[in-house]
Amino acid sequence: MINSAHRVRATVVAASLLLAGCGGGPAERLGPGAGGSPSRHGEATPAPGPAASRAAAPGRLPGLGPRTLAAIPSRTRQAVVVTGRGRNSSRSAVVLYERTEAGWRAGPSRPAHNALKGWTGHHRAGDLRSPIGVFTLTDAGGLLDDPGTRLPYDRSRAFTSPGTGFEGEPLAGSFDYVVAVNYNRKSGTTPLDWTRPLGAGRGGGIWLHVDHGGPTHGCVGLREDDLVELMRALDPARHPVVVMGDAASLAR
């Protein structure tokens, strides 16, 4: 569980979450978390991400080029691959891969939304693009009770998301469950932690959260049932990562 000191910080940042929705503007640095490359807080190696992953050959992650594959830690046994339809598209697909002795095995493909303007290899606060790269997944939280994840889980009223999205859809419930993407954030803390190792200008607050039916500021939104299933599957002992970006970038 996240300790009380982190809960105090969560309370302090609650107001920013109300304004940010999901990674955006000045409030972004207070919202959903971030982290860097698989083992650092710095720039992640852009990951060529598998598009239609479900029919992958068992031995290799499909759709990923050599640069992306090289960014996945050798000890990783779970990879959540988020593949955008295009560089400027807000639509993507999410597949969880499990590494076995026979190779990588794909789960079902799940529909998702990413940032309004698509993807970028150099994320900046307020650019309305999701960061491309390979990032570790170490922490979770939400407004509701722990759904049964093995990741450390911070339940807090600070995970509130009022207002409407870019298409007029209500944001309520978007942060019922979240998994922090370790882009420009300190791992091992609540997703509400404001620490930004790369500085506030590089954005942050990138989460996997409940889809509100439209584009995000920078996060990835999945249907609630799909997100809960994913959270229950993620296992810290398997060193999970998310590989995210548009298909062309991930395939380099």
C-alpha positions, -999 to +999 in steps of 0.1 A: +000+000+000+010+036-006+020+053+027+003+083+043+028+108+032+019+100-004-018+103+005-011+138+018+005+148-015-025+132-034-048+156-015-027+185-025-028+177-062-065+169-063-075+203-076-051+200-105-066+166-114-099+182-116-086+206-142-062+183-161-084+153-168-054+134-181-019+148-186-023+184-198-011+219-193+003+231-159-020+207-141-005+178-161+025+176-138+002+169-109-019+143-126-014+107-138+022+097-135+052+091-158+087+077-158+113+075-186+129+046-203+124+010-189+151+016-163+154+054-160+134+085-158+149+099-189+139+097-226+126+063-235+137+046-267+109+050-292+093+016-295+080+002-328+047-012-316+028-042-329-004-034-347-026-064-350-008-083-323-034-110-318-021-132-346+016-130-336+041-157-340+048-172-306+085-164-305+085-127-311+065-095-305+049-086-338+051-052-354+081-041-333+114-030-350+149-036-337+151-002-318+119-009-299+128-045-291+161-034-278+144-011-253+125-039-237+144-052-207+155-088-209+139-096-176+104-084-188+079-112-191+048-090-197+044-063-224+013-042-229+015-031-265-005+000-274-005+005-312-019+037-326-037+037-360-016+066-372+008+093-361-020+118-357-048+094-348-064+092-313-074+056-318-053+026-308-054-011-299-040-027-267-027-062-264-011-079-234+018-103-243+031-129-219+066-143-223+067-181-219+094-207-226+079-210-261+080-173-267+056-144-265+019-152-263-008-126-272-040-119-254-070-104-271-068-070-289-087-042-270-098-009-285-085+023-268-082+060-271-049+079-269-041+116-271-062+140-293-034+148-317-018+113-318+018+105-308+052+121-303+088+110-297+094+141-276+064+147-254+059+183-240+034+195-215+002+204-232+011+191-267-020+168-267+001+139-279+009+106-262+046+097-257+062+070-279+084+046-261+089+016-237+080+024-201+078+003-170+045-002-151+050-003-113+021+015-097-017+017-097-045+035-080-080+049-084-112+063-069-126+029-063-114-001-042-085-022-055-100-044-082-075-072-074-042-060-090-008-071-077+006-037-083+008-013-053-026+004-053-035+038-039-072+044-034-079+081-030-107+107-035-081+127-055-087+105-085-117+126-095-124+136-131-153+160-135-161+180-166-162+169-203-138+156-228-129+169-263-160+155-278-183+166-251-183+132-233-185+132-195-152+124-178-167+111-146-153+077-137-122+080-159-099+076-129-119+049-111-089+027-120-055+038-133-021+024-139+008+049-140+030+048-171+066+055-160+072+084-183+088+114-164+077+101-130+092+085-100+084+048-099+073+031-067+050+060-057+013+067-060+002+078-095-006+111-079+030+119-071+041+152-086+078+144-091+089+151-126+126+140-131+128+156-166+111+188-155+076+201-157+080+212-193+083+176-204+048+168-192+038+138-173+006+124-158+004+096-184-018+068-172-038+038-185-072+047-173-109+041-179-120+052-214-144+081-214-153+076-250-130+102-266-094+114-271-072+121-241-046+147-232-018+121-233-031+090-215-045+057-229-081+050-222-095+014-221-130+001-215-134-005-178-138-043-180-107-045-202-086-023-178-097-043-148-087-075-165-054-060-174-047-048-139-055-082-125-031-098-150-001-074-144+025-090-121+054-070-106+074-102-105+072-104-143+085-068-147+057-055-169+062-027-195+040-007-218+052-004-254+033+025-270+032+046-302+018+047-337+025+016-358+050+032-381+071+046-352+070+013-334+082-007-364+114+013-369 
